[in-house]
Amino acid sequence: MDTSKIKIKLTESTVAKKSTFYYHKHKRLLPLISFTAGFTWDSLTLTRIDRLSDNLILFFYLLLLGSVIILLHLIKNNLIERPGILKYQHWLMPAEQFFFGGLFSAYVVFYFQSASLSKNWLFMLFLIGLLIGNEFLKEKLSDLRLNLSLYFLAVFSFFIFFIPILFHTMNIYTFLLSGIISLIFISALLYYLFKKETHPRHTWYKHTALLLLSIFAGLNSLYFMNWIPPVPLSLKEGGIYHHIHKNVDQYEMRFEKGSWYQFWKNSDDIFHYAPGDTVFCFASVFAPTKLDKSIIHHWQIYNKRQGRWLTTDRRSYRIVGGRDGGYRGYSYKKNMLPGEWRVDVETKEKSLLGRIRFKIRKFKTDSANQIHLQTILR
């Protein structure tokens, strides 16, 4: 008798029993453990949205998640008989939660960096809701239709920023391409399950396909309403200044010195304006390496009588991605009126990257108080 085979079988049996015992003992804590593990792993491994290693990790998550979804529902319908898989079937659900949590936590980080909460708050709340809800959907995640819907959202959210990174351009066509690729992904998975006949009723697949197409149409509607953050772009910093001068590879920016306790002040949120002054708006926009894009500074003043913001100017410049701190640029304006102002930093498609608010106040030349300027380098 081959004793080595007996030892291997005994070892496998022991590992399976121990893992099953551990699973049932800590069953209630596994959602929290999965959430913490996924979020911690993302925090340690994800750095830049255009870094190849980070995107490969997320893509690997998507592939593994798709495989886990298939395994879960094949096992549920008694279509898998391999003992090696069935021994560890209890770990498939925590694995599914780990991958969903890891993906949606990464999306929350990346999309939050790119979002302007004044305009993209609904989509961001939706992503955060998916991230948190994933940890409390253990029983619901056994439903195949819900699994496929969440998986489609995860795939689409990935390709929305990966396709522009891959092709070094960002426009409506890259968004549509990301949607088409996502549909191919989910269609392949749905077709595989259909061939395995995990659901005997063909109408179930038709209804599921219609649901996925509805999600696809909904995401496209959000994009055309500019409610989806313009990933992979993000506004790193921005501010209003009295003067900006580029010196070699540095920008020298001058702003009004604050009181002694305003140690955090580094721009002019209140601009004391005198005739002939120029108001400068500085913005640093991160873009992936080699991505070429037009950025718009949309200057607006609030009209109290009409109760709305009125456009005064739209100044544009092109950025080229790659710099960690973002591509730096500025626009300027003269002949300013007192009141509330804002500059929306936008893409050419009017997707909002960020908003810089400030107030213009008349500078009284006969006042004893003088404006003291200080310089900051960027």
C-alpha positions as CSV (number, residue, x, y, z in Angstrom):
1,M,0.0,0.0,0.0
2,D,1.3,3.5,-0.9
3,T,1.5,5.2,2.5
4,S,2.3,8.6,0.9
5,K,-1.2,8.7,-0.7
6,I,-2.8,8.0,2.6
7,K,-0.8,10.8,4.3
8,I,-1.9,13.3,1.5
9,K,-5.5,12.3,1.9
10,L,-5.3,12.6,5.7
11,T,-3.6,16.0,5.4
12,E,-6.2,17.3,2.9
13,S,-9.0,16.1,5.2
14,T,-7.5,17.7,8.2
15,V,-7.0,21.1,6.4
16,A,-10.6,20.9,5.1
17,K,-12.0,20.2,8.6
18,K,-10.0,22.9,10.2
19,S,-11.0,25.5,7.7
20,T,-14.7,24.5,8.0
21,F,-14.5,24.7,11.8
22,Y,-12.8,28.1,11.5
23,Y,-15.4,29.3,9.1
24,H,-18.4,28.4,11.3
25,K,-16.7,29.7,14.5
26,H,-16.0,33.2,13.0
27,K,-19.0,33.2,10.6
28,R,-20.5,36.4,12.0
29,L,-17.2,38.3,11.9
30,L,-16.3,37.3,8.3
31,P,-18.1,40.2,6.6
32,L,-16.2,42.7,8.8
33,I,-12.9,40.8,8.2
34,S,-13.5,40.7,4.5
35,F,-14.3,44.5,4.4
36,T,-11.2,45.4,6.5
37,A,-8.9,43.1,4.5
38,G,-10.1,44.4,1.2
39,F,-9.9,48.1,2.2
40,T,-6.5,47.7,3.9
41,W,-5.1,45.8,0.9
42,D,-6.2,48.6,-1.4
43,S,-4.7,51.2,0.8
44,L,-1.4,49.5,0.8
45,T,-1.2,48.5,-2.8
46,L,-3.0,51.3,-4.8
47,T,-0.9,54.4,-5.5
48,R,-1.7,56.1,-8.8
49,I,-4.8,55.5,-11.0
50,D,-2.6,55.1,-14.1
51,R,0.0,52.8,-12.5
52,L,0.1,49.5,-14.4
53,S,0.5,47.3,-11.3
54,D,-2.5,48.9,-9.7
55,N,-4.7,48.4,-12.7
56,L,-3.5,44.8,-13.1
57,I,-4.5,44.1,-9.5
58,L,-8.0,45.5,-10.1
59,F,-8.3,43.6,-13.4
60,F,-7.2,40.4,-11.6
61,Y,-9.9,41.1,-9.0
62,L,-12.5,41.2,-11.7
63,L,-11.4,37.9,-13.2
64,L,-11.3,36.2,-9.9
65,L,-14.7,37.7,-8.9
66,G,-16.3,36.4,-12.1
67,S,-14.8,32.9,-11.5
68,V,-16.2,33.0,-7.9
69,I,-19.7,34.0,-9.0
70,I,-19.7,31.1,-11.5
71,L,-18.5,28.6,-8.9
72,L,-21.0,29.7,-6.3
73,H,-24.0,29.3,-8.6
74,L,-22.8,26.0,-10.2
75,I,-22.4,24.6,-6.7
76,K,-25.8,25.9,-5.7
77,N,-27.4,24.0,-8.6
78,N,-25.3,20.8,-8.0
79,L,-23.4,21.1,-11.2
80,I,-20.0,20.7,-9.6
81,E,-18.9,17.3,-8.1
82,R,-15.2,17.8,-7.5
83,P,-14.4,17.2,-3.9
84,G,-11.4,19.5,-4.0
85,I,-13.8,22.5,-4.7
86,L,-16.7,21.4,-2.5
87,K,-14.5,21.0,0.6
88,Y,-13.8,24.8,0.6
89,Q,-17.1,26.0,-0.8
90,H,-17.8,27.9,2.5
91,W,-15.0,30.3,1.7
92,L,-16.4,31.3,-1.7
93,M,-18.9,33.8,-0.2
94,P,-16.2,35.6,1.9
95,A,-14.0,35.6,-1.2
96,E,-16.7,37.2,-3.2
97,Q,-17.2,39.9,-0.5
98,F,-13.5,40.5,-0.4
99,F,-13.3,41.1,-4.2
100,F,-16.4,43.2,-4.3
101,G,-15.1,45.2,-1.3
102,G,-11.6,45.6,-2.8
103,L,-13.0,46.8,-6.1
104,F,-15.6,49.3,-4.7
105,S,-13.2,50.6,-2.1
106,A,-10.6,51.3,-4.9
107,Y,-13.4,53.0,-7.0
108,V,-14.4,55.2,-4.0
109,V,-10.8,56.3,-3.6
110,F,-10.2,57.0,-7.3
111,Y,-13.6,58.6,-8.1
112,F,-13.5,60.7,-4.9
113,Q,-10.2,62.2,-6.0
114,S,-11.9,63.2,-9.3
115,A,-15.3,64.2,-8.1
116,S,-16.6,67.6,-7.3
117,L,-19.1,66.8,-4.6
118,S,-21.3,69.8,-5.6
119,K,-22.1,68.0,-8.8
120,N,-21.1,64.4,-8.5
121,W,-22.4,63.7,-5.0
122,L,-25.1,61.3,-6.1
123,F,-22.8,59.0,-8.0
124,M,-20.3,59.1,-5.1
125,L,-23.0,58.2,-2.6
126,F,-24.0,55.3,-4.8
127,L,-20.4,54.0,-4.8
128,I,-20.1,54.4,-1.1
129,G,-23.5,52.7,-0.6
130,L,-22.3,49.7,-2.7
131,L,-19.1,49.5,-0.7
132,I,-20.9,49.5,2.7
133,G,-23.8,47.4,1.5
134,N,-21.5,44.7,0.2
135,E,-20.7,43.9,3.8
136,F,-24.3,43.3,4.8
137,L,-25.5,41.5,1.7
138,K,-24.2,38.0,2.5
139,E,-27.6,36.4,2.1
140,K,-28.7,38.5,-0.9
141,L,-25.4,37.7,-2.7
142,S,-26.6,34.2,-3.2
143,D,-29.0,35.7,-5.8
144,L,-27.5,35.3,-9.2
145,R,-29.3,38.4,-10.7
146,L,-28.0,40.7,-8.0
147,N,-24.5,39.2,-8.4
148,L,-24.5,39.8,-12.1
149,S,-25.8,43.4,-11.6
150,L,-23.1,44.3,-9.1
151,Y,-20.4,42.6,-11.3
152,F,-21.5,44.6,-14.3
153,L,-21.2,47.8,-12.2
154,A,-17.7,46.8,-11.0
155,V,-16.6,46.0,-14.6
156,F,-18.0,49.2,-16.1
157,S,-16.6,51.4,-13.3
158,F,-13.1,49.9,-14.0
159,F,-13.1,50.4,-17.8
160,I,-14.4,54.0,-17.5
161,F,-11.0,55.1,-16.3
162,F,-8.8,52.3,-17.7
163,I,-9.7,52.8,-21.4
164,P,-8.6,56.6,-21.3
165,I,-5.4,55.5,-19.6
166,L,-4.8,52.8,-22.2
167,F,-5.4,55.1,-25.3
168,H,-4.0,58.4,-23.8
169,T,-7.2,60.2,-24.6
170,M,-10.5,60.9,-22.9
171,N,-13.8,61.7,-24.7
172,I,-17.2,60.4,-25.4
173,Y,-15.8,57.6,-27.6
174,T,-13.6,56.2,-24.8
175,F,-16.6,56.2,-22.5
176,L,-18.8,54.4,-25.1
177,L,-16.0,51.9,-25.7
178,S,-15.7,51.1,-22.0
179,G,-19.4,50.4,-21.9
180,I,-19.2,48.1,-24.9
181,I,-16.3,46.1,-23.4
182,S,-18.2,45.8,-20.1
183,L,-21.2,44.4,-22.0
184,I,-19.0,41.9,-23.6
185,F,-17.6,40.8,-20.2
186,I,-21.0,40.3,-18.6
187,S,-22.5,38.8,-21.7
188,A,-19.8,36.1,-21.8
189,L,-20.4,35.3,-18.2
190,L,-24.2,35.1,-18.6
191,Y,-23.8,33.0,-21.8
192,Y,-21.6,30.5,-19.9
193,L,-24.1,30.1,-17.1
194,F,-26.9,29.8,-19.7
195,K,-25.0,26.9,-21.4
196,K,-24.6,25.3,-18.0
197,E,-28.4,25.7,-17.5
198,T,-28.1,26.9,-13.9
199,H,-31.6,28.4,-14.5
200,P,-34.0,26.1,-16.4
201,R,-36.3,28.9,-17.5
202,H,-35.0,30.8,-20.5
203,T,-37.2,33.8,-19.6
204,W,-35.0,34.4,-16.5
205,Y,-32.0,35.1,-18.8
206,K,-34.0,37.4,-20.9
207,H,-35.2,39.4,-17.9
208,T,-31.6,39.5,-16.5
209,A,-30.3,40.7,-19.9
210,L,-32.9,43.5,-19.9
211,L,-31.9,44.5,-16.3
212,L,-28.2,44.7,-17.3
213,L,-29.1,46.8,-20.4
214,S,-31.1,49.1,-18.1
215,I,-28.1,49.5,-15.9
216,F,-26.0,50.2,-19.0
217,A,-28.5,52.9,-20.1
218,G,-28.6,54.4,-16.7
219,L,-24.9,54.8,-16.5
220,N,-24.8,56.4,-19.9
221,S,-27.5,58.8,-18.8
222,L,-25.5,59.8,-15.8
223,Y,-22.4,60.4,-18.0
224,F,-24.3,62.7,-20.4
225,M,-25.7,64.6,-17.5
226,N,-22.1,65.0,-16.2
227,W,-22.9,63.2,-12.9
228,I,-20.1,60.7,-13.2
229,P,-16.7,62.1,-12.1
230,P,-14.3,62.7,-15.0
231,V,-11.9,59.9,-14.0
232,P,-9.0,59.5,-14.5
233,L,-8.5,63.3,-14.2
234,S,-8.5,65.0,-10.8
235,L,-8.0,68.5,-9.4
236,K,-5.0,68.4,-7.0
237,E,-5.1,72.0,-5.9
238,G,-6.4,75.4,-6.9
239,G,-6.6,79.0,-5.6
240,I,-6.9,82.7,-6.4
241,Y,-3.8,85.0,-6.4
242,H,-2.7,88.5,-7.0
243,H,0.1,87.5,-9.2
244,I,1.6,84.3,-10.8
245,H,4.9,84.0,-12.5
246,K,6.6,80.9,-13.9
247,N,10.2,80.7,-13.1
248,V,11.8,77.7,-14.9
249,D,9.9,74.7,-13.4
250,Q,8.3,76.6,-10.5
251,Y,5.3,78.9,-10.2
252,E,5.7,81.9,-7.9
253,M,2.3,83.0,-6.6
254,R,1.6,86.0,-4.4
255,F,-1.4,86.4,-2.2
256,E,-2.6,88.5,0.8
257,K,-0.9,87.7,4.0
258,G,-3.4,86.6,6.6
259,S,-3.5,87.3,10.3
260,W,-1.0,85.6,12.6
261,Y,-3.4,82.8,13.4
262,Q,-4.2,82.0,9.8
263,F,-1.2,79.8,9.3
264,W,-3.1,77.6,6.8
265,K,-3.8,80.5,4.4
266,N,-2.1,80.0,1.0
267,S,-4.4,81.8,-1.4
268,D,-6.9,84.7,-1.6
269,D,-10.4,83.5,-0.6
270,I,-11.1,87.3,-0.2
271,F,-9.5,89.4,-2.9
272,H,-9.2,93.2,-2.1
273,Y,-9.4,94.6,-5.6
274,A,-8.2,98.0,-6.8
275,P,-8.7,99.4,-10.3
276,G,-6.1,97.9,-12.7
277,D,-5.5,94.8,-10.6
278,T,-5.4,91.4,-12.2
279,V,-7.0,88.3,-10.6
280,F,-5.2,85.0,-11.2
281,C,-6.7,81.5,-10.9
282,F,-4.2,78.7,-10.5
283,A,-5.1,75.0,-10.9
284,S,-3.1,71.8,-10.8
285,V,-4.9,68.9,-12.6
286,F,-3.6,65.3,-12.4
287,A,-3.8,63.3,-15.7
288,P,-2.4,59.9,-16.6
289,T,0.9,59.8,-18.4
290,K,0.7,61.0,-22.0
291,L,-2.9,62.0,-21.8
292,D,-3.5,65.2,-23.6
293,K,-6.6,67.2,-22.6
294,S,-8.1,70.7,-22.7
295,I,-8.9,72.3,-19.3
296,I,-11.4,75.1,-19.0
297,H,-11.5,77.8,-16.3
298,H,-15.1,78.9,-16.2
299,W,-15.3,82.3,-14.5
300,Q,-18.7,83.2,-13.0
301,I,-20.2,85.9,-10.8
302,Y,-23.4,85.5,-8.6
303,N,-26.2,87.8,-9.6
304,K,-28.3,88.4,-6.5
305,R,-31.1,90.0,-8.4
306,Q,-31.5,87.0,-10.7
307,G,-30.5,84.5,-8.1
308,R,-28.1,82.6,-10.3
309,W,-24.5,82.4,-11.5
310,L,-23.6,84.3,-14.7
311,T,-20.7,83.4,-16.9
312,T,-18.2,86.1,-17.6
313,D,-15.3,84.2,-19.3
314,R,-14.2,80.7,-20.3
315,R,-10.4,80.4,-20.6
316,S,-8.8,77.2,-21.8
317,Y,-5.3,75.6,-21.9
318,R,-4.0,72.1,-22.6
319,I,-2.5,69.8,-20.1
320,V,-0.2,66.7,-20.6
321,G,-0.4,64.1,-17.9
322,G,2.4,62.3,-16.0
323,R,3.3,64.6,-13.1
324,D,2.5,63.3,-9.7
325,G,1.4,66.7,-8.4
326,G,-0.7,67.4,-11.5
327,Y,-0.2,69.7,-14.6
328,R,-0.1,73.3,-13.4
329,G,-1.8,76.1,-15.3
330,Y,-3.5,79.4,-14.7
331,S,-5.9,81.9,-16.2
332,Y,-6.4,85.6,-15.3
333,K,-9.0,88.3,-15.5
334,K,-9.2,92.1,-15.1
335,N,-12.1,94.5,-14.6
336,M,-13.7,92.6,-11.8
337,L,-16.9,93.6,-10.0
338,P,-17.3,93.3,-6.3
339,G,-19.3,90.2,-5.1
340,E,-19.2,86.4,-4.9
341,W,-17.2,84.7,-7.6
342,R,-16.3,81.1,-8.5
343,V,-14.1,79.4,-11.1
344,D,-15.2,76.0,-12.3
345,V,-12.3,73.8,-13.4
346,E,-13.9,71.7,-16.2
347,T,-13.1,69.5,-19.2
348,K,-14.0,70.5,-22.7
349,E,-17.1,68.3,-22.3
350,K,-18.1,70.4,-19.2
351,S,-17.4,67.7,-16.7
352,L,-16.6,69.4,-13.4
353,L,-13.2,68.7,-11.8
354,G,-13.4,71.2,-9.0
355,R,-14.8,74.6,-7.9
356,I,-12.8,77.5,-6.5
357,R,-14.9,80.1,-4.7
358,F,-13.8,83.6,-3.6
359,K,-15.1,87.1,-3.0
360,I,-14.0,90.4,-4.5
361,R,-14.0,93.4,-2.3
362,K,-13.1,97.0,-3.1
363,F,-9.7,98.1,-1.7
364,K,-10.0,101.5,-0.1
365,T,-6.9,103.4,-1.1
366,D,-7.4,105.9,1.7
367,S,-7.5,103.2,4.4
368,A,-4.7,103.1,6.9
369,N,-4.6,99.4,6.4
370,Q,-2.2,98.2,3.6
371,I,-2.2,94.9,1.8
372,H,0.9,92.8,2.5
373,L,1.7,90.1,0.0
374,Q,3.6,86.9,0.5
375,T,4.9,84.4,-2.0
376,I,4.3,80.7,-2.3
377,L,6.1,78.3,-4.7
378,R,4.4,75.4,-6.5
